[in-house]
Amino acid sequence: MSNLDVEVIPVLSDNYVYLIHDSESGQCAVIDPPVVEPILAKLEEKGWDLTWILITHHHADHTGGV
């Protein structure tokens, strides 16, 4: 069984982005990224490589960081 690390990143004035990292496989997903800068900063801080971008719907505040 893998261990998942979850990082919650506040973005814009009222949203959150979630990074989910599988410590066993090294895969990392971001969910609904409205902007890219805080995500890249957190990935660099943690030493993680992004492998998946998951979008739950098409609003700009959930897709702008793609």
DRENZATOR-627088 format. One record per atom (N, C-alpha, C, O, CB): x, y, z; atom name. Coordinates in steps of 0.1 Angstrom, whole numbers, always signed. Each point is the difference from the previous one (the first is absolute). Glycine has a CB too. Layout:
N
pt px = X	py = Y	pz = Z	site = CA
...
This chain:
66
pt px = +8	py = -12	pz = +0	site = N
pt px = -8	py = +12	pz = +0	site = CA
pt px = +9	py = +12	pz = +0	site = C
pt px = +10	py = +1	pz = +7	site = O
pt px = -29	py = -13	pz = +5	site = CB
pt px = +15	py = +22	pz = -20	site = N
pt px = +8	py = +12	pz = -1	site = CA
pt px = -4	py = +10	pz = +10	site = C
pt px = -11	py = +0	pz = +5	site = O
pt px = +13	py = -4	pz = -29	site = CB
pt px = +7	py = +13	pz = +28	site = N
pt px = -3	py = +11	pz = +8	site = CA
pt px = -2	py = +12	pz = -9	site = C
pt px = +8	py = +3	pz = -9	site = O
pt px = +6	py = -12	pz = +28	site = CB
pt px = -25	py = +17	pz = -16	site = N
pt px = -3	py = +12	pz = -8	site = CA
pt px = +3	py = +12	pz = +9	site = C
pt px = -5	py = +0	pz = +12	site = O
pt px = -12	py = -12	pz = -26	site = CB
pt px = +24	py = +21	pz = +9	site = N
pt px = +2	py = +13	pz = +6	site = CA
pt px = -9	py = +10	pz = -7	site = C
pt px = +0	py = +1	pz = -12	site = O
pt px = +24	py = -6	pz = +19	site = CB
pt px = -31	py = +13	pz = +1	site = N
pt px = -9	py = +10	pz = -6	site = CA
pt px = +4	py = +14	pz = +5	site = C
pt px = +2	py = +3	pz = +12	site = O
pt px = -21	py = -19	pz = -13	site = CB
pt px = +21	py = +25	pz = -9	site = N
pt px = +4	py = +14	pz = +3	site = CA
pt px = -12	py = +9	pz = -5	site = C
pt px = -4	py = -1	pz = -11	site = O
pt px = +29	py = -4	pz = +10	site = CB
pt px = -30	py = +13	pz = +10	site = N
pt px = -11	py = +9	pz = -3	site = CA
pt px = +7	py = +14	pz = -2	site = C
pt px = +6	py = +5	pz = +9	site = O
pt px = -24	py = -18	pz = +4	site = CB
pt px = +16	py = +19	pz = -25	site = N
pt px = +6	py = +13	pz = -3	site = CA
pt px = -11	py = +10	pz = -2	site = C
pt px = -8	py = -1	pz = -10	site = O
pt px = +28	py = -10	pz = -1	site = CB
pt px = -21	py = +22	pz = +19	site = N
pt px = -9	py = +10	pz = -3	site = CA
pt px = +4	py = +8	pz = -12	site = C
pt px = +11	py = +4	pz = -1	site = O
pt px = -17	py = -3	pz = +26	site = CB
pt px = -4	py = +2	pz = -34	site = N
pt px = +3	py = +8	pz = -12	site = CA
pt px = -12	py = +10	pz = -2	site = C
pt px = -11	py = -2	pz = +5	site = O
pt px = +24	py = -17	pz = -15	site = CB
pt px = -10	py = +29	pz = +2	site = N
pt px = -10	py = +11	pz = -3	site = CA
pt px = -5	py = +5	pz = +14	site = C
pt px = +7	py = -1	pz = +10	site = O
pt px = -13	py = -9	pz = -33	site = CB
pt px = -6	py = +15	pz = +23	site = N
pt px = -5	py = +5	pz = +13	site = CA
pt px = -9	py = -10	pz = +7	site = C
pt px = -4	py = +2	pz = +12	site = O
pt px = +6	py = +21	pz = -21	site = CB
pt px = -6	py = -34	pz = +2	site = N
pt px = -10	py = -9	pz = +6	site = CA
pt px = +1	py = -14	pz = -5	site = C
pt px = -10	py = -7	pz = +1	site = O
pt px = -5	py = +27	pz = +1	site = CB
pt px = +26	py = -24	pz = -7	site = N
pt px = +1	py = -14	pz = -5	site = CA
pt px = +12	py = -7	pz = +7	site = C
pt px = +8	py = +6	pz = +6	site = O
pt px = -18	py = +1	pz = -28	site = CB
pt px = +10	py = -20	pz = +20	site = N
pt px = +11	py = -9	pz = +4	site = CA
pt px = +4	py = -10	pz = -11	site = C
pt px = -9	py = -4	pz = -7	site = O
pt px = +1	py = +6	pz = +31	site = CB
pt px = +20	py = -5	pz = -24	site = N
pt px = +5	py = -10	pz = -9	site = CA
pt px = +6	py = -11	pz = +8	site = C
pt px = +5	py = +2	pz = +11	site = O
pt px = +1	py = +15	pz = -29	site = CB
pt px = -8	py = -29	pz = +13	site = N
pt px = +5	py = -12	pz = +8	site = CA
pt px = +10	py = -7	pz = -8	site = C
pt px = -2	py = -3	pz = -12	site = O
pt px = -20	py = +0	pz = +23	site = CB
pt px = +34	py = +0	pz = -5	site = N
pt px = +10	py = -8	pz = -6	site = CA
pt px = -1	py = -13	pz = +8	site = C
pt px = +0	py = -1	pz = +12	site = O
pt px = +15	py = +20	pz = -19	site = CB
pt px = -15	py = -30	pz = +0	site = N
pt px = -1	py = -14	pz = +6	site = CA
pt px = +12	py = -7	pz = -6	site = C
pt px = +2	py = -2	pz = -12	site = O
pt px = -27	py = +2	pz = +14	site = CB
pt px = +34	py = -5	pz = +7	site = N
pt px = +12	py = -6	pz = -3	site = CA
pt px = +0	py = -14	pz = +5	site = C
pt px = -2	py = -3	pz = +12	site = O
pt px = +15	py = +25	pz = -12	site = CB
pt px = -10	py = -32	pz = -8	site = N
pt px = +2	py = -14	pz = +3	site = CA
pt px = +14	py = -3	pz = +3	site = C
pt px = +9	py = +0	pz = -9	site = O
pt px = -29	py = -6	pz = -5	site = CB
pt px = +24	py = +4	pz = +27	site = N
pt px = +14	py = -1	pz = +4	site = CA
pt px = +6	py = -13	pz = -6	site = C
pt px = +12	py = -1	pz = -2	site = O
pt px = -17	py = +14	pz = +23	site = CB
pt px = -3	py = -23	pz = -24	site = N
pt px = +5	py = -13	pz = -5	site = CA
pt px = +4	py = +2	pz = -15	site = C
pt px = +11	py = -4	pz = -4	site = O
pt px = -25	py = -9	pz = +21	site = CB
pt px = +5	py = +18	pz = -25	site = N
pt px = +3	py = +1	pz = -15	site = CA
pt px = +7	py = +13	pz = -3	site = C
pt px = +6	py = +1	pz = -11	site = O
pt px = -26	py = -15	pz = +7	site = CB
pt px = +18	py = +24	pz = +12	site = N
pt px = +6	py = +14	pz = -3	site = CA
pt px = -10	py = +8	pz = -9	site = C
pt px = +4	py = +11	pz = -3	site = O
pt px = +19	py = -21	pz = +5	site = CB
pt px = -34	py = +4	pz = -5	site = N
pt px = -9	py = +8	pz = -8	site = CA
pt px = -7	py = +11	pz = +8	site = C
pt px = -2	py = -2	pz = +12	site = O
pt px = -2	py = -18	pz = -27	site = CB
pt px = +1	py = +31	pz = +8	site = N
pt px = -6	py = +11	pz = +7	site = CA
pt px = -11	py = +6	pz = -9	site = C
pt px = +2	py = +3	pz = -12	site = O
pt px = +20	py = +2	pz = +25	site = CB
pt px = -34	py = -2	pz = -7	site = N
pt px = -11	py = +6	pz = -7	site = CA
pt px = -3	py = +14	pz = +6	site = C
pt px = +1	py = +2	pz = +12	site = O
pt px = -10	py = -25	pz = -18	site = CB
pt px = +5	py = +32	pz = -3	site = N
pt px = -6	py = +12	pz = +5	site = CA
pt px = -15	py = +0	pz = -4	site = C
pt px = -3	py = -5	pz = -11	site = O
pt px = +26	py = +18	pz = +9	site = CB
pt px = -31	py = -7	pz = +10	site = N
pt px = -15	py = +0	pz = -2	site = CA
pt px = -4	py = +14	pz = -2	site = C
pt px = +1	py = +8	pz = +9	site = O
pt px = -4	py = -29	pz = +4	site = CB
pt px = -3	py = +24	pz = -25	site = N
pt px = -6	py = +13	pz = -2	site = CA
pt px = +9	py = +12	pz = +2	site = C
pt px = -3	py = +9	pz = +8	site = O
pt px = -19	py = -19	pz = -2	site = CB
pt px = +33	py = +11	pz = -14	site = N
pt px = +9	py = +11	pz = +2	site = CA
pt px = -4	py = +13	pz = -7	site = C
pt px = +0	py = +0	pz = -12	site = O
pt px = +18	py = -17	pz = +14	site = CB
pt px = -22	py = +28	pz = +5	site = N
pt px = -4	py = +12	pz = -6	site = CA
pt px = +12	py = +9	pz = -4	site = C
pt px = -1	py = +8	pz = -10	site = O
pt px = -20	py = -9	pz = +23	site = CB
pt px = +32	py = -1	pz = -6	site = N
pt px = +13	py = +7	pz = -3	site = CA
pt px = +11	py = -9	pz = +1	site = C
pt px = -1	py = -11	pz = +7	site = O
pt px = -8	py = +33	pz = +1	site = CB
pt px = +21	py = -19	pz = -14	site = N
pt px = +11	py = -10	pz = +0	site = CA
pt px = +11	py = +3	pz = +11	site = C
pt px = +6	py = -9	pz = +5	site = O
pt px = -11	py = +5	pz = -29	site = CB
pt px = +7	py = +17	pz = +27	site = N
pt px = +12	py = +4	pz = +8	site = CA
pt px = +0	py = -7	pz = +14	site = C
pt px = +11	py = -6	pz = +3	site = O
pt px = -11	py = +27	pz = -15	site = CB
pt px = -11	py = -21	pz = +20	site = N
pt px = +1	py = -6	pz = +13	site = CA
pt px = +2	py = -15	pz = -1	site = C
pt px = +6	py = -7	pz = +9	site = O
pt px = -20	py = +25	pz = +0	site = CB
pt px = +9	py = -24	pz = -20	site = N
pt px = +1	py = -15	pz = -1	site = CA
pt px = +14	py = -3	pz = -3	site = C
pt px = +6	py = -10	pz = +6	site = O
pt px = -29	py = +9	pz = -15	site = CB
pt px = +30	py = +8	pz = -1	site = N
pt px = +14	py = -3	pz = -3	site = CA
pt px = +9	py = +3	pz = +12	site = C
pt px = +9	py = -8	pz = +3	site = O
pt px = -14	py = +14	pz = -26	site = CB
pt px = +1	py = +4	pz = +31	site = N
pt px = +8	py = +2	pz = +12	site = CA
pt px = -1	py = -11	pz = +10	site = C
pt px = +10	py = -4	pz = +6	site = O
pt px = -13	py = +29	pz = -9	site = CB
pt px = -9	py = -30	pz = +5	site = N
pt px = -2	py = -11	pz = +10	site = CA
pt px = +7	py = -13	pz = -5	site = C
pt px = +6	py = -7	pz = +7	site = O
pt px = -28	py = +17	pz = +0	site = CB
pt px = +21	py = -13	pz = -21	site = N
pt px = +7	py = -11	pz = -5	site = CA
pt px = +15	py = +0	pz = +2	site = C
pt px = +6	py = -10	pz = +3	site = O
pt px = -25	py = +9	pz = -20	site = CB
pt px = +24	py = +13	pz = +15	site = N
pt px = +15	py = +2	pz = +2	site = CA
pt px = +3	py = -2	pz = +14	site = C
pt px = +10	py = -7	pz = +3	site = O
pt px = -9	py = +23	pz = -23	site = CB
pt px = -8	py = -10	pz = +29	site = N
pt px = +2	py = -1	pz = +15	site = CA
pt px = +0	py = -15	pz = +4	site = C
pt px = +9	py = -4	pz = +8	site = O
pt px = -19	py = +27	pz = -5	site = CB
pt px = +1	py = -30	pz = -8	site = N
pt px = -2	py = -14	pz = +4	site = CA
pt px = +9	py = -10	pz = -8	site = C
pt px = +3	py = -11	pz = +5	site = O
pt px = -26	py = +16	pz = +2	site = CB
pt px = +29	py = +0	pz = -18	site = N
pt px = +8	py = -9	pz = -8	site = CA
pt px = -8	py = -10	pz = -8	site = C
pt px = +5	py = -11	pz = -4	site = O
pt px = +13	py = +14	pz = +20	site = CB
pt px = -31	py = +0	pz = -19	site = N
pt px = -9	py = -8	pz = -8	site = CA
pt px = +0	py = +4	pz = -14	site = C
pt px = +2	py = +11	pz = -4	site = O
pt px = -16	py = -15	pz = +24	site = CB
pt px = +11	py = -6	pz = -29	site = N
pt px = -2	py = +2	pz = -14	site = CA
pt px = -14	py = -2	pz = -3	site = C
pt px = -6	py = -10	pz = +3	site = O
pt px = +29	py = +3	pz = -9	site = CB
pt px = -30	py = +16	pz = -1	site = N
pt px = -14	py = -1	pz = -4	site = CA
pt px = -2	py = -10	pz = -11	site = C
pt px = +7	py = +1	pz = -10	site = O
pt px = -10	py = +23	pz = +17	site = CB
pt px = -6	py = -33	pz = -5	site = N
pt px = -2	py = -10	pz = -10	site = CA
pt px = -15	py = +0	pz = -5	site = C
pt px = -3	py = -5	pz = -11	site = O
pt px = +21	py = -9	pz = +21	site = CB
pt px = -27	py = +20	pz = -3	site = N
pt px = -14	py = +0	pz = -3	site = CA
pt px = -6	py = +14	pz = +3	site = C
pt px = +3	py = +6	pz = +10	site = O
pt px = -4	py = -31	pz = -6	site = CB
pt px = -8	py = +29	pz = -13	site = N
pt px = -8	py = +12	pz = +2	site = CA
pt px = -15	py = -5	pz = -1	site = C
pt px = -4	py = -4	pz = -10	site = O
pt px = +22	py = +21	pz = +1	site = CB
pt px = -25	py = -15	pz = +20	site = N
pt px = -14	py = -5	pz = +1	site = CA
pt px = -9	py = +12	pz = +0	site = C
pt px = +2	py = +9	pz = +9	site = O
pt px = +5	py = -30	pz = +3	site = CB
pt px = -17	py = +22	pz = -21	site = N
pt px = -9	py = +11	pz = -1	site = CA
pt px = -14	py = -5	pz = +3	site = C
pt px = -4	py = -10	pz = -6	site = O
pt px = +19	py = +22	pz = -11	site = CB
pt px = -22	py = -6	pz = +27	site = N
pt px = -13	py = -5	pz = +3	site = CA
pt px = -11	py = +7	pz = -8	site = C
pt px = -11	py = -6	pz = -2	site = O
pt px = +19	py = +1	pz = +25	site = CB
pt px = -5	py = +17	pz = -28	site = N
pt px = -10	py = +7	pz = -9	site = CA
pt px = +7	py = +12	pz = -7	site = C
pt px = +12	py = +2	pz = +3	site = O
pt px = -31	py = -9	pz = +12	site = CB
pt px = +13	py = +13	pz = -24	site = N
pt px = +7	py = +9	pz = -10	site = CA
pt px = +0	py = +15	pz = +4	site = C
pt px = +5	py = +8	pz = -8	site = O
pt px = -12	py = -24	pz = -8	site = CB
pt px = +3	py = +20	pz = +28	site = N
pt px = +1	py = +14	pz = +4	site = CA
pt px = +15	py = +5	pz = +0	site = C
pt px = +9	py = -8	pz = +4	site = O
pt px = -31	py = +6	pz = +9	site = CB
pt px = +24	py = +14	pz = -16	site = N
pt px = +14	py = +6	pz = -1	site = CA
pt px = +7	py = -1	pz = +14	site = C
pt px = +12	py = -2	pz = +0	site = O
pt px = -20	py = +17	pz = -18	site = CB
pt px = +0	py = -14	pz = +29	site = N
pt px = +7	py = -1	pz = +13	site = CA
pt px = +3	py = -14	pz = +4	site = C
pt px = +5	py = -3	pz = +11	site = O
pt px = -17	py = +23	pz = -4	site = CB
pt px = +11	py = -29	pz = -17	site = N
pt px = +4	py = -14	pz = +2	site = CA
pt px = +9	py = -5	pz = -11	site = C
pt px = +5	py = -12	pz = +1	site = O
pt px = -26	py = +8	pz = +12	site = CB
pt px = +23	py = +12	pz = -23	site = N
pt px = +8	py = -5	pz = -12	site = CA
pt px = +11	py = +10	pz = -4	site = C
pt px = +8	py = -4	pz = -8	site = O
pt px = -29	py = -8	pz = +1	site = CB
pt px = +21	py = +24	pz = +12	site = N
pt px = +10	py = +10	pz = -4	site = CA
pt px = +14	py = -4	pz = +1	site = C
pt px = +9	py = +5	pz = -7	site = O
pt px = -25	py = +11	pz = +13	site = CB
pt px = +19	py = -25	pz = +4	site = N
pt px = +14	py = -4	pz = +2	site = CA
pt px = +5	py = -12	pz = -9	site = C
pt px = +11	py = -4	pz = +1	site = O
pt px = -14	py = +13	pz = +22	site = CB
pt px = -6	py = -14	pz = -31	site = N
pt px = +4	py = -11	pz = -9	site = CA
pt px = +10	py = +4	pz = -9	site = C
pt px = +5	py = -8	pz = -8	site = O
pt px = -28	py = -2	pz = +10	site = CB
